[in-house]
Amino acid sequence: MKKLLLFCSIALLCNVVSFAQGQGDFKPKLPDLISPSPTAYNLGKYGDIPVNEATGMANISVPLYTYSTPNLSVPISLSYTTSGVKVGQVASWVGIGWNLNAGGVITRSIRGVADEDATYRTFPSYSSMQTLKTTNPTAYYTFIDNVAKKINYDYVPDVFNFNFNGYSGSFFLDETMTPILVKKESELKIEKINNNDFLAGFKITTPKGVVYTFTVTEQTKSRTNCGSHSPSSDFKITSWYLSKIAHYLGDEITFEYGNTSDYFYLSSLTESYSQNENTSLTELCGVTLPPKGKTRCLTDSYVKGKTLTKITSNRNSGSVVFSSTKSRLDIDDYKLDAVVIKNHLNTQIKQFSFNYTQVASTVPYAGALSHFYVPNSNNEKYRLFLNFIEEKDALGNASNGKKYSFEYNSPTSLPRRLSLSQDELGYYNGKTNLSLLPNTEGDGFNIVRGDRSFDFNSAIKGILTKIIYPTKGYTELEYESGISAIRIKKIKALSSSGELPKITKYYYTTKENAIAGQYVTSQKPIRSGGYIKTKKVDMSCSLGPFSGWYIESYYRVIFTSNGAVPLNLTRANHYMYRTVTVGYGENFEGGGIEKKFSVTGDQTGIPIHGEIIFNDSRSNTGLLNGTLTEQSVFKKNGTLVDMISKTNYSYFEDSTKQKILDCYIGNIVYESMSNNSTGSLGVSGYDVNSIQTIAKWRGISTITTTNYFDSGTVITTQNNTYGSGVSALAGLPTEVTTTDSKGNTLKTQYVYPANGTTLKNQNRLDPIETKSLKASTLLAHQKTIYGTFEGHYVPSKIQTSKGSNALEDRIVFHKYDNKG
């Protein structure tokens, strides 16, 4: 699992206001999702400065403090990912692009009907639906109607994303409402906490037996009168915040929340235009057809939520207090002012003070949303930027210059939020647009368009460019354009002692091309496409009383501002790079590393009725996207590559533990216009697609390392063997075999707690027995025996032996106190 932490939360309620120009029943399709609040959502995304080379983004971390007990700890830090600032982006309570990590959260994107609310929740196979269409058309078209309308019937599970104390990932609830990890690479145990069928929370137990409980809920509500997005009349839980961490030896850390915040803000804008393909056709079967027209839908979001206020423990008499005020200009919500560390007397030991600038856009109104729709609103003018974090002593005085400072690329040059001056991915592009409908060639629409092209110099406005450390050293970040819009190009780190700068450069190509200078230094983002679709409209026409019906058809062309890529629906909203070369120094003076990744995208659905639905949930076939498959370490020799080492990674997937749900998403492009609206005619305006929600169990099977010397190569292979069936544990091999170039083998065998034992029930999965062998000869053996002391199940003795000798007691634990 990727290592991530948490911050705090707010809650989101979406309320949509429509601004229509013209008429017609064809409106923009809004994804059928209810998403968490801005602060919570950012946690579902993931400092030298680590870089995720597959995405081209740097992951910056600013450590502040670690709150600890004898057996538990909660690191408190800030994190920033260099993905850029989008036009519609709302800052978290620590500034735009930043997240405070101080606990944990589970967020949810509701797809269709909320899992716990569905009267009927099922996932019939794709093949069974094809059979049903032939054997029972009435039942089939009823199914199509239920999928598209999303009322009480749920055919696609919600997606839950967790992020806490070193673990992150996703899960869904299967047909029995059992939590299923999407990518099971470690033995996390996820359990629901129900309260009279109310999804009150979750418990996640780590492989170390530490239990994280999430019961502080954030509820959101979404509704729209635009398109086929079904309104939600009730609040839904979209976030569960960490309330307690419990160790099996009795340590507990508790998280307190308060400062309930209620506010709303404008959150999104979509546009659409539709017309009949035959523009002269105005009537069919005596029915007046919808006229051509444009629709604009403005979404405003109402937020109700909780803010983290305090961390305490039964085994640490001190506390951490989070001080915040409701003084923002962009939205009427809280910003974090200080993290205060207190002792057992509730007296401040030190604090970390946060300083911000509420940056006002200096971009003229032209093209700004506010210019057209809300001329009296100023909220969209401002964005919250974090300037610095300063450590202060017990008296609140600055502590010897201990300060992190941050600089950004011309944040005042960003337009107002939701400006029409944005590219297809939502980044600022500097264009003075009067519409979000993009320029597309040869479409025949005689309407006002917008220039949605990418402009790198505009897109990087507001992005982090420099970090100044308490030591007075600093790091500068340089970017370039890439297929995912913005990618890291160069990181330059300088110390305060005047040493030469440490330079790391990133080349999105092979090591050979990078050294030879044969590579593209910047790329345009991949365009979305899928803005225009043509829909056949069937109508039933009467032949007169008692004479029956006949079918007439016409074609409606729909043009939307949302492209084929659902920007807010993917786990990692970026394209991946297959090969990236990291160079140390301006010209590989310190050598380099080439990394190769597996790249597989999520797939659009398969139409079972109507056409492909682009801007909605997809089959998560790319769940293993960005997996490292090869890493080469090298040095530059003129224009040639001198290899030092190469490591190849192979992975094992246990198909018996794979879970695949056939799911269905629907879109009402238009309601039936027929008097006879039964059967296929009643759903002729619907699109229904089959997608899959996939979960995989995976582990590293083989690691092959080749070291290069003047005298030749040395190859070492590590093979990992896992258990089978119920005894298989993700990330925990039962045998690791290392073989060198001469065929010599070393083995380590592991025995884990068996099913039904106390250790397994508590998910404490450290090996209880290990053996080391050379070929088939036993070298060493160790076994841990457990017993109950003061109510805790803990080691009572550790036995070891050498060679084939019998095990002997080496350490005996005679007594424990009540704290283990």
N, C-alpha and C positions, 0 to 999 in steps of 0.2 A: 504494500500500500504506500502511496506517496505520503510524506510526512507534512502534516499541516495542523494548525491549531484553530483557535476561535476568537471572536470578539463578542460584541453584543448586538442587540437586535432592535428591530422595529417591526411594525406590522402593516400590511398593505391591503387596502381595499380599492379595487378598481371600479370607477364609475365612468361610463363613456357617454360623451355628448356628441351628437352627429350634426355636422354642418353640410347640408346637401345643396348641390347646384344641379338643377334638372331633376328628373324623376326616373323611375324604373325600379325593378325588383332586383337588379344585378348590383351587388355591393361587394366591397372587399372582403375576402376570407380572412378572418382573424384566427390564429391558432387556438384550438380549444384547450387552453392551459390556464391555470391559476398559479402564478409564480410567487415566490417569497419576496419580502421587502428588499430594497437595495442593499442594506447592510448584510442581511442574511444571505442574499444571492451571491454576493462577492466571496463568501466563504466557500461556496461550492466550487470556486475556481482555484487554483493552488497559488546569508549574504556572504580576502576574496569574495565574489558574487556568483552564486550558482546560476547556470543557464540551462534551460531545457532546450537542447540543440534541435530536437525534432520539431519544436514549434517556433524556435528562434526568439524565445522570450527569456529575459533575465528574471530571476526570482530573488528579490532583495529582502533581507531580514535585518531588523534592528532589535537586538535583545535588550530587555529592560530589567527583568527580575525573575527569580524562580521561587515560588512559594512551595515549601516542603514540609512533610512530616517524615517520621522515620522510614516509611515504606512507600510514600507517594510524593509526586512533585507535579507542579503546574508551571511550566515556563510561560512567562508573559512577554510578548514581543509584538512588533509591528511588521507587516509584510507588504510588499508592493510587487506587482507583476507588470512588466513593461509592454502592455498590450495597447497603450494609447488611451486617449480620452474620446469617447464617442459623443456626438452632438446631444443625444438624449440622456446621457449618463448622469446619475444623481450620486453625490458623494455619500460615503458612509460617515459615521460620527467622528472619524479621525481624518477626514479629508479625502478628496477624490483620488482614486487609485489605491488608497491605503486601507488596510484592515488591522484591527487590534485582535491579537490572538491571546485569549485568556480563558480557555475552557473548552467548549465544544457546542456543536449544533447539528441537528438533522433538519434539512430543508426538503420541501416536497414541491414538485410541479404536478398539478392535477391534470391528468389527461382524460378528457371526457367527463364522466361522473366520478366524484370522489369515491375511493375504494370502499369506505365504510358506509356510504350512503346508498349504494346501488341496491335496488330491489332484486335485480337479476344480474348476476355477474358470471360470465362464462367465456371460454376461449375455444370455440369449436375449430377443428382443423380445417385448413384450406380445402383439402380434398373432400371433406364431408359437406362443405358448403357448395362445392361444384356439383356433388351428387344431389343435394337438396334442390338445387335450381331445376334439375330435370325431373326428379321424382315428386316434388311438392312445391310447385311455383308459388302458391299462395303463402306458404310458410317462408319461402325464400324472400319474397318481396316484403313481407312483414319484418323479417330480419334486417333487410336493407333500410327500411323506414326507421327501425329502432336505432340502428347504428348512426344514421345521419342526424336524428333529432336529439339523441343523447339525453333522454328523459327517463330516469330510473334504470335504464339498461346500460351496463358498462362492459365494453369489450376490449379495453386496453388498460393495463394497470398503471397507476401513478408511479413516478420515479422519485425515490428518496436518495438524497445525497448527504453523507455524514462527513464530519471533519472534527477531530478531537485529538488532542494530545499525542500527535504522531501518527494517526491513522486517518485515511480518507478513502472514500469509495462510494459506491452506489448499490442500492438494493431495490427490489420490488416485492409486492405481496402476490403470491401465486393464487391458484383457484381455491385453495383452502385458507387463504389469508396468512400463509406462512412466509416470513421474510426469507428472501433468496438473494444472496450476494451476486452481483452481476459478474464480478471478476474475483473469484476466490483464490487468492494467493497466500492467505494466512487464515488461521483458524479463529476468526471472529465469530462469536455466538450472538445472534441478534434475536431478541424476543420482544413481542408486543406487550404493552400494558393496557388492558382493556378495562373499561368501567361502564358496564351495561351497554355493551356494543359501541361505546364511545372510544375512539382511538386516543387514549389518554397519554400515551408515551411509549418509550422504548427503553430496553436495557441492552447494552452491548458489553459483552465480556471478552477481554483480550485473552490471548493464549497464555498469559501469566496469571490469569484468574482475577484480574482487577475489573470491577463492575462499574460501568458508566451509566448513569440513569438520566434520561432526558424527559422531563415532565413539565417544564415551563413552556407553555404554548403561546404561539402567535397565530392569530386568525386573520384571514384576508377574505375579501369578497370582490368578485369581478362580475361586471355586467356590461353589455353593449347592445345598442340598437342598430349596429352595422353588420351586415352580412349574416352568415349562418351560425355565428358563435352563440351558443345557447346561454342564456343568462343564468347566473347563480343567485338565487334569492336568499340564501343563507350564508353566514360566515363559515369559512372552512379553515381548518388548521393547516398552515403551510410551513410552520417551523416549530421544532421542539428543542428547547435550549437545555444545556447540561445543568442539572440541579444538584447532582451528588456524584462523587467518586468514592468507592468503597473497596478497601483491601481486605483480603480474607483474614488478616491478623487484627482487624478492628479499626485501622485508620480510616477516617472519613474526611473528605474535603467538601464543603458545602458552598454553593453559589446562590447569592441573593440578587433579586431583581426588583426594580421599582421604577419610579418616574414614568408612569404610563403616559405615552405621548399620542396625541390625536392630531392629525394634520392631513391636508391633501395637497396635491401638486399635479400639474399637467405632465403626463408621462409618455404619451406617444401620439403619432399622427399617421394615418394611412389615407391613401387616395385610390380611387378607381374610376374607370370610364368604361361604358359599354354602349354598343350599338348593334343593330342588325347587320349581318354580313351583306345582305341586299338592302342598301339604305333606302331604296324606294318602297320597300315593303312596309306597310303601316297597319295592315289588317289581315287576319287569317281566320277563316271559319266564322266570320262575323264578330270576331273579338279584336278589339284595338290592342295592338302590340305595344310593349313599353317603348317610350321614345329613347333616343340617345341621351346620355347625361353623365355628369361627373358627380361623384360622392366623396366628401372628405369626412373622415371620422377622427375626432379628437378625443383622446382618453385622458381622464383625470383620475388620479389615484388617491384614495382616502386611507390613511394609515393609523392603525392603533397597535401599540406594541409595548414591549418591556425593554428596559435598559439595565445592564449589569451594574450593580452598585457595590457588591462586597464579596470577598472570598474569606471563609473562616474554616476552622478545623477543630476536631475534638482532641487532636494530638499536637497542635501548634496554637499557643495562646495569642499569637499575633494575628494580624489580618491585613488584607489589601483592600483599599477603598477606591472606588472609581467615582471621581467628582465630575459632574457634567452640568451644563446650563443650556437652557432653551433660548439661544440667542443667534440663530442662523438667519441669513437673509434669503437663502435659496429655497428652503422649505422650513416650515415651522416645527422643527425638531431639535433634538439635543446634539451638542458637540461635546466631546470629552475634553475636559480642562486639565485634569491631573490624575495620575495614579499614585496613591498615597500608601506608603508602607508604615504600619503601626505595630507597636509592641504589645505585650500583655497588659499594660496599663492604658491601652488605647491612646498612647502618645505617639506622635509622628516621629519616625526614625529618619525617613527621607521621602522625597517625592519626585516624580517625573512630570514636569509641567509642559503642556502642549501649547504652541503658539501658531495661530492661523492668520491667513489673509482671506477675506471674503472678496474674491476678485470679481470685478464688474467687467462685462464685455464692452469693448470699445468699437466693435464691429457695427456699422450703420444698420438701421432697421431693415433696409431692403433685403428681402428674402427671409426675414425672421418670422417665425410663427406668430409672435406677439403682434407684429405689424398688421397681420390679417385678421386675427381672431380675438385677441385679448389686449387691446391697446392700453388698458388701464393697469395691467399687471406688470410688476417689476421683478417678481420672483425668478423668472427664467433668465434674468440678466446676470445673476450671481452664481459663482461656484466656490466651494470651500476648499482651499489649498493649505496643506500643512507646511509651515515654514521651518520650525525646529522643535526638538524635544530637549529640554534642559533638566539635568539632575540638580535637585536642591537638598539642602541639609535639613536637620530637624527643626530649624528656625525659619525655614523657607528661603534661605539665602542661596545664591548660585554656588554650586559645589566645584570650585577649582576648574571652571571652564569645561565641565563635562556636558557637552552639548552635541547633538546631531543636527545638522542643518541641511536643507534641501533646496535645490534650484530646479526650475522648470522652464520649458521652452515657451516663452511669450504667452502666458496664460490669458492675458487681456485680449489677445488676438483670436480667441475662440468666440464664435457667435453665441447668441442666446441659445439656451437649450431649446431643442426641437426646431431650430432654424431649418428652412428648406434647403440651405446650402450644405448638403451632405451627399457623400457618394453612396454607392450601392450597399456598402457594409456599415454605413452609419457614421463615418468619420467626416469631419469638416473638409470641404474641398474648395472653399474660396469662391464659389460661383454664386452669382446673384440670381437665384431661381424663383420662379413664381409657381412652381408645381413640383411634386415629388415623382410624377410620372416621367420615366426616363426617356431620353431620345433613343429610339430604335428605328433601324432603317427599313424602309419599304413596307410599313404596316398600314398605310392608308388613312391614319387618323389625322384629321385636321384640327388639332387642339393644342393648347399651350403645354409645353413640356419643360422639364428641368434637365440641366446638365448634371448627371449623376456620376461622372467620371472621377477617377481617383487622382488626387493631387498630393504628392508626398509632403511637400513643404507646408501644406495646410493641415494634413492629417496628423502631423507630429506636434501641433500646437498643444501646449499644456502637459506634455510628457516629461517625466523626470529626466534631468540631464546631469545632475551633479549631487554627490553626497559628501558633506564635510564632517569628519569624524572628531570625537573628543580629543584625539591626539593631534589635531590640526592637519592630518593627512586627508586626502580626498580621493574620490573616484569620479571619473567622468564617463558618461555613457553616450555612445554615438550610434545612430540608427541608419537604416536604409530601407527602401521599399522591397517587399517580398510578396509571394503568392498569398500570404495571409495578411497583407497590408503593411504592417510594420514589423521589422525584425532587428535584432541587435547586430551591429556591425563591428563595434570595437569597444573594449573596456580598458580605460587607462587609469591606473592606480598610482598615486604619488604619496610618499611618506613625508612627514614633517622634517625629517633629518636631511633632506636634500639629495637623497639617493636617486639614481636613474629611475624613471617611471617603469612600472610593470605593465606591459601591454599584452592584451589578449585580443586576437582578431578572429572573426567567424566567417568562413567561406562556405557557401551552400552548394558545394560541389565536391568532387573527389580530391584527394591529396595531390595527385599528379597534376590536375588542372589548376589547383590552387598555387602550387609551386611554380608552374609554368606561366601563370598569369592568364590562363585561358578559361575565364569564367565570367559570368554576368554579375556585375557588382550590384545591380538592383533589378527587380522584376515588378511588373504590374500585378496587382491582385487578380486572381481568377474571377471573372465576371459571373454573376449569378445566373442571368437568363431566366426563362420561364415566366416572363411578365405578361405574356399574351396567350390566351387560349380561346379556342372556338368551341362552343357548346351547341350540340344539336338539341333543339327544343321540339318535343312531340306534343301535338294537340289532338284531342278527339273531337271530331266534327259530326254534328247530327245530320242524318238524312231525312229527318222529319219524324213526326209521331209514328211510333210502331215500326219505323223503317231501319233502325239500328244506327251504327256509328261507323265512321271511317277515320283514318289517321292522316293528318297533314303535319309537315315539319318545316321548320326554318332554323337558321343558324344565328346564334348570338355571339359576338366577339367581345371578350372581357379583357380589359387592360388594367393591371394593378401595379401599385408602387412597391409591392413586396415581391421579390424575386423567388427563384426556386429554392434558395438556401434559407431555411428557417433560422434566423440569426440568434434567437434566444432559446433554441430547443436542444442544442447539442451539448454533450459533456464538455468538450473542448472545442470552442467555436473557432477553430483555426484549421487550415490545411497543414499537413505535415511534410517535412523534408526527409527524403530517403537517405541522403548522404550529406553529412556536414563535416567540415574539416576545421579544427581549432588550431590556430597558430599562435605560438608564444614569441612575442617580439614583433617588430614592424615587418620583418621579412624572415620569420621562422628561425631567428637566432637561437631561441630556446627549444627548437623542435616543434612537434605538433602531434595531434591525435585526430585520426579520422574515425567517425562513428557512422554506422549504418543502422537504419531502423526499418521495421516492417510498417507498411502504410496500406491500410485498407479502409475505405470510407464507409459510412453508414449508407444504406440503400433505401431508395424511395419505395413506396408500397407497390404491390401488384394490384391493378384494378380488377375487382370482381364485379363492379357495376360502374359504368361511366368511365371516367378518365383518371390519369395519375394525379394525385394530390401532392403538390410539391412542398408548399409551405406549411408543413405540419410534421408530426412525429414520423420517424423513419425506423426501419429495422436497424438495431444497434450492432450491425455486422463489423463495425470498426472499433469494438470495445477493447481490442488489443493493439489499437493504433499506437505507434510511437515506441514499440518494444525494441530494445537494443538487440541486434543480431550479430554485430561484429564491431570490434574496436582495434585499431592499429595505432601503435606508437612509433614515431619515426623522427628522423632528423633530415635536414636539407643538405644536399651535397650538390652545389651548383644548381642546375635545373633538374636534378635527379632526386629520387627518394631513396634514402637508406633506411631499411626497416630495422626496428629494434625488437618489436614484439607484435603479435596479432592474437586476439582472443575471439573465438567464435562461440556463440550461445545457441543451444537448441532447447526447445521447450516440449514438455509432455502435457497433453490434455487428456483427462480421463473422461471419455465419452459417456461412461455409465453415470457420471455425476453432472452431466450437462443438462440444463433445463431450457426448453424452448416453448414459449407460448405463442400460438397463432392468434394475433390480435387484429382488430379492425377499427379503422378511422373513417369518418364520414364528413361530407361537406354538402350543404344544400346550396347549390349554385342558384337555383330558382325554385320557387314553389310551383306546384302543378297549376297550369292555367286551364285545365280541362274540366268540363262539367262531369265527365266520366273519369274520375281520378282514382280508379282502383287498379290493383295489379301493377304491371310494369309502367303504365301511364302515370300512376300516382307517385312514382319515384323516378320518373324520367329525368328530372332536373337534379338528381343526386349523384354525387361521386362517392363510392365506397371502395377503399383499398384494404388489402391484407398486408400487415407488417408482422414482424417477429420481434419479440422481446427475448433476448438470449442471455443465459448465464453460463459461464464456463469455469471449470476447475483446472488450474494450470500450475505447473512447477517447472523449474529449470531441470532438464534431464541431463544435458552434457555441456561441459565447458572445456573447450580445447584451446590451449595456449601454446603458441609457437614462439620461441625466443631465437633470435638470429645472431650468430657469432661469425667471426671471420673463418672459423674452422668448420662451420656448418650450422645446422639447426637442431634445437632440442624441443621436442613436442611432449607436452604433459596433458593428459586427458583426465577430467573428473566426471565420473558418471554417478548420477543420483538415482536411487531406487526408492519408490514410494510403496506404501502398503496398498492393499486392494480392498474393495468393498467398503464396509463401515470402518475398517481400521485405517484407511488412507487419510492422512492429515496434510492439508495444504501447507506448503512451505516447510514441512518437517519430514525429510527423507528417513527411511529406515536403514539405508546403507549408502555410504559415500565411498566410492572406489577411485583412487588416483593411480594412474598408470603412466610411467615415464617412457622415454624413447627406447629404453632397453627392455621394456616389457615388465619391469618390476612393478608390483602392485602393493599399495597400502589401503587397508579397508578400515572404516569405522562404522560399527553397527549400533543402532539406537533402538531402545525399547521404550515405548511411551505408555502412559497410564491406560489401562484397559477399560473398555466400556463397562459402566455400572459401578466403577470404583469412585471413592470420594474425590480423588484428584480429577478424574474425567468429568464428574458431575459439576465440579467447580471450574472446569475449563483450565485447569493448571496442567500445562502440557509439556513442561520441561522433561527431558529424558530421565527415567528412573534407573536405567541401566545402559552402560556403554561398553563396547568391546573394540579393541584395536588389534588388527591382524596384519601381518606381512605375508602376502599370498594367503595360504590357509593356516599359517602358524599364529596362534594366539600370543600377543605381546603383553596386553594389559586388560584388566577387567575391573569395572567399578559399578557398584549397585547402591542405591539409596533406599533405606527402609523407613517407612513413615509410621507415626503413632499419634495418639491424641494427648495433648498436654494443655491444661487450662482452657479446654474447649476448642483448641485449634489443632488441626491436622497438619503436623510439621515433621521434619526429619527426626528420627530417633537414633539412627546410626548410619554411617557411611562405611561400606565394605569395599576393599580393593584386593587385587592379587596381581602377580606378575607371571607371565607365561601360563602354563597349565595348572599352576598351583590353585588350591582351594581359596575361596574368598575368606578374608579375615576382617574382623572389626577394626577399623582404623580410627574412626571418630565416633564416640558415643555421647548422645545428648541426654543428660540425666534429668534436667529440669528447665522449664521455661517460665517466665512470668506471664501475667495475663495479657501482655501486649505482644507476646510472641518473641 
